Amino acid sequence: MKIQKQFRPAPKFKIQDADAALKPLSSGDKTADQAQTLALTTQIAEQQNMFYADASRKLLIVLQGTDTSGKDGTVNSVFHGVNPQGIKIVNFKAPNAVELGRDYLWRVHRQVPQSGEIGVFNRSHYEDVLITRVHDWIDDKECQRRYAQIRDFERMLTETGTTLIKFFLHISSDEQKKRLQQRVDNPAKHWKFDVQDLAERKHWARYQEVYADAINATDSDTAPWHIIPANSNTHRNLAIASIVLAALQDMKLKFPPAKPELKGLIIK
């Protein structure tokens, strides 16, 4: 079984059916798993070098998950070794006045990767069918319309040369509680803590529902979702690095062909 398929959601996926503490790729030794992840990220960097040089493809990685699920940690671990010229990390926050004056996909489309570039969305266009539903800022009819628009948007991206991989970082309510408390208890992590996170935590059950709805409505073979058990940071990084590397290897990347006019050239 390909590594990508191992984490795909089942039909009519429900988050409560997924165990956030599972570690299907773990050896049982944390140090060994971290070493394996490092080896994978080294290979990702090697693949990205060819990806950037070839400049004929685009790769977009979407990271979604509740607060503290590890989106920043994933970026730091999985992509730490890649050439910064060939990767763009975009952190989508609440839309500003300029963005609110346009359609909700406008700010997203202008950030998609160009040829030879890997784009990583830390949150994404999915916020427009997640928090908006939890707080009833849009109704069911508008939500269904947006699902259709998102499917069309992602289909357009894939049909014009973008490989799209979407990750849902799945943590449990108890794990989120522990991570939020760690931020409160450690002054060095206070910058990560936002009181608004506590307000959103009150809607935990509703978030699980709308995440499942969004995943079921927008999962496809060309724009697949992957459900990553993320209570363990080590396993989360191992799983995502494995999937990203497999996607790059499936592209059969090569450096551009040598230039005949350079054969025998002597630099003086």
C-alpha positions as CSV (number, residue, x, y, z in Angstrom):
1,M,0.0,0.0,0.0
2,K,1.3,3.4,-0.9
3,I,2.0,5.6,2.1
4,Q,-0.3,8.3,0.7
5,K,-3.3,5.9,0.8
6,Q,-2.7,4.8,4.4
7,F,-3.9,8.1,5.8
8,R,-6.8,8.8,3.4
9,P,-10.2,9.3,5.0
10,A,-12.8,6.7,4.7
11,P,-16.1,7.5,2.9
12,K,-18.4,9.5,5.1
13,F,-15.5,10.2,7.4
14,K,-16.2,11.1,11.0
15,I,-13.4,12.5,13.2
16,Q,-14.6,10.7,16.2
17,D,-13.8,7.4,14.4
18,A,-10.1,8.4,14.0
19,D,-7.7,7.9,16.9
20,A,-5.4,10.9,17.3
21,A,-2.9,8.9,19.4
22,L,-2.2,6.2,16.7
23,K,1.3,5.9,15.5
24,P,1.2,3.5,12.5
25,L,4.6,4.4,11.2
26,S,6.4,4.4,14.5
27,S,9.2,2.0,15.3
28,G,8.3,2.3,19.0
29,D,11.6,4.2,19.6
30,K,11.2,8.0,19.6
31,T,14.9,8.6,18.9
32,A,14.8,6.2,15.9
33,D,11.6,7.8,14.6
34,Q,13.3,11.3,14.8
35,A,16.3,9.9,12.9
36,Q,14.0,8.4,10.3
37,T,12.3,11.8,9.8
38,L,15.6,13.5,9.4
39,A,16.6,11.1,6.7
40,L,13.3,11.7,4.9
41,T,13.7,15.5,5.1
42,T,17.2,15.2,3.7
43,Q,15.7,13.3,0.7
44,I,12.9,15.9,0.4
45,A,15.6,18.6,0.1
46,E,17.3,16.5,-2.6
47,Q,14.1,16.1,-4.5
48,Q,13.2,19.8,-4.1
49,N,16.6,20.7,-5.7
50,M,15.5,18.9,-8.9
51,F,12.0,20.2,-8.6
52,Y,13.3,23.8,-8.5
53,A,15.8,23.3,-11.3
54,D,13.2,21.7,-13.6
55,A,10.7,24.5,-12.9
56,S,7.9,22.8,-14.8
57,R,5.7,21.7,-11.8
58,K,4.1,23.2,-8.8
59,L,3.4,21.6,-5.4
60,L,0.9,23.0,-2.9
61,I,0.6,21.6,0.6
62,V,-2.3,22.6,2.8
63,L,-2.1,22.3,6.6
64,Q,-5.3,22.4,8.5
65,G,-6.1,21.6,12.2
66,T,-7.4,23.1,15.4
67,D,-5.3,25.4,17.5
68,T,-2.1,23.7,18.8
69,S,-2.4,20.9,16.3
70,G,1.2,21.5,15.1
71,K,1.0,23.3,11.8
72,D,4.1,25.5,12.6
73,G,6.0,22.5,14.0
74,T,5.3,20.6,10.8
75,V,6.7,23.4,8.7
76,N,9.8,23.7,10.9
77,S,10.5,19.9,10.9
78,V,9.6,18.7,7.4
79,F,10.9,21.7,5.3
80,H,13.8,22.9,7.3
81,G,16.4,21.6,4.8
82,V,14.9,22.8,1.5
83,N,16.3,25.7,-0.5
84,P,14.4,28.8,0.7
85,Q,14.4,30.2,-2.9
86,G,12.1,27.3,-3.9
87,I,9.5,27.3,-1.1
88,K,6.9,29.8,0.1
89,I,5.2,29.5,3.4
90,V,1.9,31.4,3.7
91,N,0.1,31.9,7.0
92,F,-3.5,32.8,6.5
93,K,-5.0,34.9,9.4
94,A,-8.3,36.7,9.6
95,P,-8.9,38.6,6.3
96,N,-8.1,42.4,6.3
97,A,-10.3,45.1,4.9
98,V,-8.8,44.9,1.4
99,E,-9.3,41.1,1.4
100,L,-12.9,41.4,2.7
101,G,-13.7,43.7,-0.2
102,R,-13.1,40.8,-2.7
103,D,-14.2,37.2,-3.0
104,Y,-12.9,34.9,-0.4
105,L,-10.6,33.0,-2.8
106,W,-8.9,36.1,-4.1
107,R,-6.2,36.3,-1.4
108,V,-5.7,32.5,-1.7
109,H,-5.3,32.3,-5.4
110,R,-2.6,35.1,-5.5
111,Q,-0.5,33.0,-3.1
112,V,-0.5,29.7,-5.0
113,P,3.0,28.4,-6.0
114,Q,4.6,29.3,-9.3
115,S,6.5,26.8,-11.5
116,G,9.3,25.2,-9.6
117,E,8.0,26.3,-6.2
118,I,6.6,24.4,-3.2
119,G,3.9,26.4,-1.5
120,V,2.8,25.6,2.1
121,F,-0.5,27.0,3.4
122,N,-0.6,27.3,7.2
123,R,-4.4,27.4,7.3
124,S,-6.0,28.1,4.0
125,H,-9.2,28.7,2.0
126,Y,-10.8,26.1,4.2
127,E,-11.2,28.6,7.0
128,D,-14.0,30.0,4.9
129,V,-16.0,26.9,5.4
130,L,-14.8,26.1,9.0
131,I,-14.9,29.1,11.4
132,T,-17.6,30.6,9.3
133,R,-19.8,27.6,9.9
134,V,-19.0,27.2,13.5
135,H,-20.1,30.8,14.2
136,D,-23.0,30.7,11.7
137,W,-21.6,33.5,9.6
138,I,-22.7,31.6,6.5
139,D,-25.7,29.3,6.2
140,D,-25.8,25.8,4.8
141,K,-26.7,26.9,1.3
142,E,-23.7,29.3,1.1
143,C,-21.5,26.6,2.6
144,Q,-22.5,24.1,-0.1
145,R,-21.9,26.8,-2.7
146,R,-18.4,27.3,-1.3
147,Y,-17.6,23.6,-1.3
148,A,-18.4,23.5,-5.0
149,Q,-16.3,26.6,-5.6
150,I,-13.4,25.1,-3.7
151,R,-13.6,21.9,-5.7
152,D,-13.6,23.9,-8.9
153,F,-10.7,26.0,-7.7
154,E,-8.6,23.0,-6.7
155,R,-9.5,21.2,-10.0
156,M,-8.3,24.2,-11.9
157,L,-5.0,24.2,-10.0
158,T,-4.4,20.5,-10.6
159,E,-5.3,20.7,-14.3
160,T,-2.7,23.5,-14.7
161,G,0.2,21.6,-13.2
162,T,-0.2,21.8,-9.5
163,T,0.1,18.8,-7.3
164,L,-2.1,19.3,-4.2
165,I,-1.8,17.5,-0.9
166,K,-4.0,18.4,2.0
167,F,-3.3,17.4,5.6
168,F,-5.7,17.5,8.6
169,L,-3.6,17.4,11.8
170,H,-5.8,15.5,14.2
171,I,-5.3,16.0,17.9
172,S,-7.7,15.1,20.8
173,S,-9.4,17.6,23.1
174,D,-7.3,16.4,26.0
175,E,-4.1,16.9,24.0
176,Q,-5.1,20.5,23.0
177,K,-5.9,21.2,26.7
178,K,-2.4,20.0,27.7
179,R,-0.7,22.1,24.9
180,L,-2.6,25.2,25.8
181,Q,-1.7,24.8,29.5
182,Q,2.0,24.4,28.6
183,R,1.9,27.7,26.8
184,V,0.4,29.4,29.8
185,D,2.9,27.8,32.2
186,N,6.0,28.6,30.2
187,P,6.7,32.3,29.9
188,A,8.9,31.6,26.8
189,K,5.8,30.3,25.1
190,H,3.4,33.1,26.1
191,W,3.8,34.7,22.6
192,K,2.1,31.6,21.2
193,F,-0.9,31.9,23.5
194,D,-4.0,33.8,22.4
195,V,-7.0,34.2,24.7
196,Q,-9.2,33.8,21.7
197,D,-8.0,30.1,21.5
198,L,-10.0,29.5,24.7
199,A,-13.1,31.0,23.2
200,E,-12.7,28.7,20.1
201,R,-12.1,25.7,22.3
202,K,-15.6,26.0,23.7
203,H,-16.8,25.0,20.2
204,W,-14.6,21.9,20.0
205,A,-17.5,19.5,19.1
206,R,-18.8,21.8,16.4
207,Y,-15.4,22.2,14.9
208,Q,-15.1,18.4,14.6
209,E,-18.4,18.3,12.7
210,V,-17.5,21.0,10.3
211,Y,-14.0,19.7,9.6
212,A,-15.5,16.3,8.8
213,D,-18.1,17.9,6.5
214,A,-15.4,19.9,4.7
215,I,-13.1,16.9,4.3
216,N,-15.9,14.7,2.9
217,A,-17.1,17.4,0.6
218,T,-13.7,18.2,-0.9
219,D,-11.7,15.0,-0.8
220,S,-10.7,13.7,-4.3
221,D,-8.0,11.6,-6.0
222,T,-6.5,14.8,-7.5
223,A,-6.8,16.9,-4.3
224,P,-6.6,14.3,-1.5
225,W,-7.0,14.8,2.2
226,H,-4.8,12.9,4.6
227,I,-5.8,12.4,8.2
228,I,-2.7,12.6,10.3
229,P,-2.8,11.4,14.0
230,A,-1.0,14.3,15.6
231,N,-1.0,13.8,19.4
232,S,2.6,12.8,18.9
233,N,4.7,15.5,17.3
234,T,7.3,12.9,16.3
235,H,4.9,10.7,14.5
236,R,3.1,13.6,12.9
237,N,6.4,14.8,11.4
238,L,7.3,11.2,10.3
239,A,4.0,10.7,8.6
240,I,3.9,14.0,6.7
241,A,7.5,13.8,5.6
242,S,6.8,10.3,4.3
243,I,3.8,11.4,2.3
244,V,5.5,14.5,0.9
245,L,8.6,12.5,-0.1
246,A,6.5,9.9,-1.8
247,A,4.6,12.6,-3.8
248,L,7.9,14.1,-5.0
249,Q,9.3,10.7,-5.9
250,D,6.2,9.8,-7.9
251,M,7.0,12.8,-10.1
252,K,10.2,11.0,-11.4
253,L,12.1,14.3,-11.1
254,K,15.3,14.9,-13.0
255,F,17.7,17.8,-13.5
256,P,17.2,19.6,-16.9
257,P,19.3,18.1,-19.7
258,A,22.8,19.3,-20.2
259,K,23.4,22.1,-22.6
260,P,25.4,20.9,-25.7
261,E,26.9,24.3,-26.2
262,L,28.7,24.1,-22.8
263,K,30.5,20.9,-23.7
264,G,34.3,21.5,-23.6
265,L,33.9,25.1,-22.5
266,I,37.0,26.2,-20.6
267,I,36.6,29.1,-18.1
268,K,39.6,31.4,-18.2
